[in-house]
Amino acid sequence: MFEKILVANRGEIALRIIRACRELNIKTVAIYSEADRGSLHVKYADEAVCIGPAVSQSSYLHIPNIITAAVLSKADAIHPGYGYLSERADFAEICEDHGLVWIGPTAAQIEKMGDKSQSKEIMKQAGVPVIPGSDGPVANEDQLSALAGEIGYPLMIKAVAGGGGKGMRVINSEDELLKGYRLARAEAGAAFGNDQVYVEKFIANPRHIEIQLLGDQYGNVVHFGERECSLQRRHQKIIEECPSPVVTPALREQIGKAAVKGAKAVEYINAGTIEFLLDEDYNFYFLEMNTRIQVEHPVTEMVYGIDLVKAQIQIAAGAELEYDQSDIVPSAHAIECRLNAEDPENDFLPSPGVISNIHIPGGHGIRWDSHIYQGYEISPYYDSMFGKLIAWGGDRDEAIERMLGALAEIEIAGIKHNVSFHQRVLRDPKFRTGDYGTNFLEQLAAHGKLSNIR
């Protein structure tokens, strides 16, 4: 086992990794920007190194400073968490070049699965269902027009690199095609430094289902069921639950087997997630693979009784999986609400500021993953998410009621936040019955049930 791990991240995920290391008796090194000097991950790590000013490009994304901190602190390994450098194949390679174990998949696996057109081809060759579309990036406008004629409308133009809805356009007719293509390329180039795009059939109002995977260094890969991630705003997940309210045991087995087959096609190691779209006829199609731990991993942990972050560390240290697929059975239902410093009544504008008062709910079936405290300043430089509230119960109804009870207890003063927004969504009859897809929030907004949802 490692003696010391550098945590190459900030906020709640950095604190989450530090706690897992503590349970494994591993010392930790936190990195922080000047703006994060008072963050809890800095306080609770065994060592902490300031790596630059507040701007992420000069700190959390500045590879030379991070590697220097790891080498000088004599860390054995680096855990990247999610976001930032977690899916950068070059960072994984640089770590290995400096004798640091990368807690995640190999650089080659990150590169293959991070390229959406390449990963789609890998899945297709492995027999995993994929959405009809182009074989790789679109070469030019003539090829685009030909593809559109074959696929039919509506179709989706998507950036080869990146995510979060950048470089993405839904095209409903031939009149929109070339303009949408040019806009998508321009946006992708600005966001990711790569303006290549591909085209696929657009599936109206699908469900977004993802499968959690673990693979060890000995060829073993297992899945931990699915997470329902259809509640999204601007392509960003808001509420996740496990298991999905519409996935039957038979469908879970089918999708899970497909995900494992896809992971084995690249001999995948460590934690990863394969995302699928589920259409109204319950056909599923590969969407993409996230080669890291996910923000929403706690709901899987609560339902399947596994610490995924500890498993990541153990796998990277050479441990073999201690269970096979038959051992992995869901035992509860869990829901996660992402809490953000933003104003739902004002187009969800960010709301940085100092937490002047805070009361966090507790009780049976409630988990709180966060790095904030009274007096903590939420910085304008980073993502607005300041915590994840997780509720679980014996069934979905119990988990929802526990979550509503916990949301009613939260008190956070000094900033605007989205607690009331979550309450409105969870009380909606369609959510309560599980009858929703990826455009659910837009539908609620169109009927005046939510304010300023776009």
Number of C-alpha atoms within 10 A of each C-alpha: 14 17 14 21 27 31 28 27 27 26 22 23 25 25 24 18 25 27 19 18 22 15 9 15 13 16 17 27 25 27 28 27 20 13 18 20 16 15 21 20 29 24 13 16 22 15 15 20 20 18 23 20 15 19 16 14 12 14 21 22 18 16 19 13 18 24 21 14 21 26 17 9 17 15 22 18 25 26 24 26 25 19 15 16 19 23 24 16 19 15 19 24 16 16 21 16 10 13 12 21 21 24 26 27 26 18 19 15 19 23 18 18 24 22 17 24 25 17 22 26 17 18 24 15 12 16 13 20 18 18 18 14 21 21 13 18 18 19 11 9 13 11 12 20 13 10 17 23 11 13 16 16 18 16 23 21 25 27 29 25 20 18 18 10 14 20 29 24 23 20 22 14 12 14 9 12 21 15 12 18 25 16 15 24 24 17 17 25 18 13 16 16 12 17 20 21 25 23 28 22 20 21 17 13 16 21 26 24 26 28 24 24 25 22 25 24 18 13 12 19 24 24 24 24 26 28 26 22 22 28 23 18 17 15 15 13 19 19 23 25 28 30 27 23 17 15 18 11 10 9 14 18 15 12 26 23 17 22 28 22 18 24 27 17 14 17 18 27 26 25 26 23 24 25 22 25 24 22 16 13 7 13 13 24 22 24 20 22 24 19 28 22 23 17 17 22 18 28 25 26 17 23 23 19 16 14 14 21 25 18 20 26 27 19 23 23 17 12 15 16 18 7 11 11 13 7 10 15 12 17 14 20 25 31 28 25 23 21 20 23 25 20 17 20 15 11 12 18 14 20 18 20 17 17 17 14 14 15 12 14 17 14 9 9 17 19 20 16 17 19 19 19 17 14 14 17 19 23 17 15 11 14 12 19 18 17 19 21 21 26 31 27 22 13 13 23 14 17 23 23 16 22 27 18 16 20 18 13 13 14 12 17 15 18 19 19 24 18 21 12 15 17 16 13 19 18 13 12 10 13 17 15 12 12 12 19 23 21 18 20 22 19 16 16 14 14 9 11 15 17 15 15 19 12
